[in-house]
Amino acid sequence: MSLQLPLIRPRSGKVPGFTQTIKALGGIPAIMFRAIEFGTSQNRLFFELLSEKEKPRPHLREMIVRDQAKRFLERNDFQVEDEALGVGDEPLAALLVRCGPVQTRVLKASDGTVPGCGDSMRRRHFYNQAPSQYRNSKGLITQTKLNLVLLWDFDKNFNLAGLWLTCPMRAGQNSADVLLHWNEPLIHPASEVQHPKPDEARQTAEDELEDLLKDETAEPEEGAKQA
């Protein structure tokens, strides 16, 4: 039997739906696409030029993508943290990106399937929607209100296959044990007419997310589903 923590749902059992969340995030998903695409391009460059076209090795290729995506986001004034992890054979690092009251964990996943937690208590707490403290735009220490997971994967040529945005409900040791509020693919930003400026997009998203996650404006949660 897989180990699971008690379910902690954000905002007294209610979460915003995918459509609401995407609307509030505004230009942030497009920036995340650009960041992770930059990471995959740097991964190809490393192996094509420095490793004489050697096939990218597991773990190292994921670490390059994460490192370069983090650098891209930091250059655009995003708050990004590294987290040490030990989940099966996964690389021992993850990215945590904060935007106002929402924190997003960036994870490598196979075709949008949410990874299990294994023995990682940090991941368990995160999937169970446990809040953490952050400093808001007014300089006040407050708590996050929603945990999201941004999933990415390679295609067969080690380009970026796509991104999926997920709202976890309950942790599970294996992927099949993880319960989700929703899990949806993100549209590639090439389909958008304009690319948002990172600083403007981040501030707009922070304001929209703060408003969306006010308790008095909460909408009923969408039906939960199992990964």
Stockholm file with secondary structure:
# STOCKHOLM 1.0

chainA/1-227         MSLQLPLIRPRSGKVPGFTQTIKALGGIPAIMFRAIEFGTSQNRLFFELLSEKEKPRPHLREMIVRDQAKRFLERNDFQVEDEALGVGDEPLAALLVRCGPVQTRVLKASDGTVPGCGDSMRRRHFYNQAPSQYRNSKGLITQTKLNLVLLWDFDKNFNLAGLWLTCPMRAGQNSADVLLHWNEPLIHPASEVQHPKPDEARQTAEDELEDLLKDETAEPEEGAKQA
#=GR chainA/1-227 SS CCCCCCCCCTTTTCCCCHHHHHHHHTTHHHHHHHHHHHHHHHHHHIIIIISTTCCCCTTHHHHHHHHHHHHHHHHTTCEEEEECCCCTTSCSCEEEEEETTEEEEEEECBTTBCCCCTTCHHHHHHHTTCCCEEECTTSCEEECCEEEEEEEEECTTSSEEEEEEEEEEECCSSGGGCEEEEEEECCCGGGSSSCCCHHHHHHHHHHHHHHHTCGGGCCCCCCCEEC
#=GC SS_cons         CCCCCCCCCTTTTCCCCHHHHHHHHTTHHHHHHHHHHHHHHHHHHIIIIISTTCCCCTTHHHHHHHHHHHHHHHHTTCEEEEECCCCTTSCSCEEEEEETTEEEEEEECBTTBCCCCTTCHHHHHHHTTCCCEEECTTSCEEECCEEEEEEEEECTTSSEEEEEEEEEEECCSSGGGCEEEEEEECCCGGGSSSCCCHHHHHHHHHHHHHHHTCGGGCCCCCCCEEC
//
